[in-house]
Each structure stands twice: as structure tokens, then as C-alpha cells.
Amino acid sequence: SSNNLPIALRKGKRSLTKSSNLIYSIDNYVSISHLPSSVHALALSLSTTSLPKTYVEGLHIPGWKEAMDVEIDALLSRNTWSLVDLPPGKDLVQCRWVYTIKYHPDESVERLKARLVAKGCTRTYGVDYFETFSPVARLNSVRLIISLVVNFDWPLFQLDIKNAFLYGDLSEEGYVAQRENETRVCRLQKAIYGLKQSPRAWFEKFSATVLSCGFSQCYSDHSVFVRRHNGKLVVLVVYVDDIIVSGDDVTGIIEVKSYLQQHFQTKDLGDHYFIGIEVVRSKKGLSLFQRKYVLNLLSETGMLGCKQVDIPMDPHQKFGIDDCSPHTDVHQYRSLIGKLIYLTVTRPDISFAVGVLSQFIQAPQKAHWDVAIRILRYLKSAPGKGLIYRPNRHMDLVAYSDADWAGSTSDRRSTTGYCTFVGGNLVSWRSKKQTTVARSSAEAEYRAMAHTTAELMWLRSLLLEMGLLVSKLMKMFCDNQAAIYIASNPVYHERTKHIEVDCHFVRDAVMKKLVETPFVSSSGQLADVLTKSLFVPNFCMCCNKLSMGDLYAPT
């Protein structure tokens, strides 16, 4: 009879219903049906196009073999290498294929792109290469430019330099294998992608080109170039081989784009997709999202059908030195944390939780993995959440500084958190454990104020290099009266002498009338979300005041 069968067979096999009938289907938390046609087309193309993971897989997917042939033709046309016999004692650099998708400014798929990349990790510093430099602009600089674009209604363009690294001349000696069973090898003459010295060679070539066009290099961020002509401004931001062009000089922008086209093979990609970030611009402002990245992350981890939560970390969760058993797959944990760190580019709401988990990257425990899964469950609740920049029509610099005194139960160090606004839009934030143990809450708060002051001064210097005047005092809101008193009190005593350097730095900015330190109540402290895990009401309040929103939320 059926009663004699094992319980698993008596119950029968479980079957999943269609995703629309699942209780926690991802369709309940992200929708593109209500979006404008142009944004709908981009979101749909990002969701339906897949990338091959191996060379063999690429050969069997239509379009990718042709893309690899185009890459080989480009390498040959640039005289990237010459065929020689491998000299004795020289090693070969191995290569692999990397795949991506390029889009038109109108959000349609432009082409499938394949890149032959050298495995530069096998090279030895001091033997195979010497100087390295990656020309990557600070993301704070990128967000600052976007805030200026929205407030002043500047045009915004993204230029893609095709095979940018091949423009750089390679001074070191390197050899790449052709195919299996080939007797001769390729001696590199150009800096191909993947080599440690390739970014340096490309950046030297690009810098020399734009400097000859009248640009000057910013000291605050060496990947930002500015040119002022007849009171008009053009700004270039370099992120590897992607260039952001903006400013109030429309004619100058056209001239710069034409000048770059004469020296490099460039393509105008518009302003809709940049370094994995989706950009949506309208009359009401500009939004930055990583919806596609979140959905891919949830898919890779098998969390598309999970139950969502409202906050990324339980406020009662505390980590000691040895809480429970170690996590069995360390590589899995490190890989997930690395992906979450990149997601914080547009998601300050998870910065604190990800920062806490990053402290246990060497020896994660099961409790840490459980919190990482909880972050994924939180992301499931709003995959399209991101930053919204609005035209506030001013250039005020405002910051919120906070510290969670002795918040770490393992070593009793405090956590610094701050966020800065330019023109009413969030441009930078930080959540980081302090390097020393603070003996009082005032000391912890004051160290946080020193870091916040440094960030404000950096933003101010970058704006001044662009020729944009910052007339008003920079406001740094703090919720600790003792720390504010130390900033304005010229008298040192025993309670403050051990933080004298920070005192001098903050007080100097206050005395020069560059920064003022108004008091803000704890209920209005926006940096709270960067120093501790909050309950749902306070967490939602902070996210709203940080101008975070979900363009893809179902209506």
C-alpha cells in the first residue's frame, strides 16, 4: 500500500508554478511596463542578452565568433605584435577572451564585443614591468560632475575609445602565444588589455593629447581634465577607456569631440549606460541605478525567488571574535562581498552592512554568510533602487558627520560615517571603522569630523579647479555638542591632547571661515545609516533624505 512507501514518495514530487504565481516572484518587486519607450527598450535589452562564459561557448552563440574576428583584425591593423622566435629564458603571457555588449545612444544593442585579454596576473613586478597606473576617476568625481550637470542643465556625453590600450606604446618586452602547436610567438609592440603596464601607457598617450588641446589636469583628481575658454567650461573625466564630456561650452564640447576623433577612434554612447550603471535623464533630474547588476546577482546566487526583508541588517546583530562555526566556502563569501562592494556605488543604504562583512573577509563564519544572504533578500525588495539627482539650482556644500562609539564588540573601535551633498545632491559617503579605540564619544565624533572636513576640502578644491566659486560656508552637521565645542574652542586640555592633530585640522578650517559646524539632532542625522544598523522607520527616513528612489518599482 502507499502507507509502506517512504514519506518523500508518499508526498510526491513538488513542482514550481509559473513565476507570476510565486508568492515572492521577482516580478512583484521590479517592473518596466510603466517606463517610457526608450527606457523600456534599454531595460529589456539588458535583461534578454546573455554573455558567453568560455571561448568554446562563444563559438556556438550567433554573433560572438564574428566579434572575435573583428578583435583579431583590429589587433593586426594596429601592428600590435610581430612574429618572432621565443628568445631563451623568456616566458609567454597567456590570454583569454572577455565578452561584453555595447549599446547605441537610443538604447538599442550596437554590437557584440569580444576582447583578447592578457593574463597580467602572471607577470612579476620589477622583472616583467615596472611602473603601473590605472587612470580611473574617483566615483565621487563622477557623481560631482553629474550633480553639476543636473543643476546647471549641462549636456552630458560618454565617449568610448575603441581599443584604447592599443594606442599606448609598450616599452617593456613581452611575448604572447599564437595558437596551440605554433612554433613562433607574438612579440608585443602595443599595450594590450590585461597587462599591468597597459593603463599607464594608454593614460600617458591620452594625457599628452588632451593637454595639447588646451586642457589642464586637476590636482585633486588626476583623471579629471578641465578647459576654460572665454568664461566657458569643458570637463573631461577619464574612467579607463570611457570618457565623460560635459560643461557649459556647447561649441567647445563639439570641438573637443572632433579633436578626439582625429586622434582616436571614438564613439558617442550618449548618457544612458556607464560602467555598469544605468542612467535615466528627464526634465525632473537624473537617476543612477544598478538594476541589471542586482538582478544578475540575485540570479547567480539563486535568490530570485527568496522572501524579501525591509532592512539589510538586523539592528540587534553584533559580531564577536568567534561567534559560531566557520563558513565552509571562503571563496564564495569573498566573491559575494566583492560584488556587493561594487553595488555600493549607487547604494549607500547597504554601505554599513557591506563594510561590516568586509572585516571578516579572511575567516568568515556562518553568521557572516547569513547576513550576506539577508542583504540579498533586502536587494530583492527593490532591485531598481538608486540615487536621484534633482536640479536644485545652487552650489552649496553640506555634510553630515557621525560616529558610532565603541560599536564593534570584537575590538570596541568606533565607526565613522559621513555623507556630503553638492547642490543638494549626494556625491560622496563613507562608512569605515576607525583605526584606534576612542576613549569617549566626543573623541570618536571628532575623528569623524576630521574625515568629513577632509572630504569637504577636497570637493571644494576640485570645484575651484573647475573655476566654480564656492561662496558660502561649507556646513558640517554633527549631533555631538562636545565635538562641536572642541572645534571652536582654542584651549587644549587633557581630554583633547591625544587628538591634537585632528583638532588642529578641523579648527583651522573653522577659523578660516571655510567650514561651520551647526548642530543637528540625532533624529535628523542622515549619516546614522552609515554607522549602525537602523530599525525600519529611521532607515527609510535616511534613505529618503539621501534622495534614494526606485524608478522600477511596480505601480
Disulfide bonds with the S-S distance in Angstrom:
none
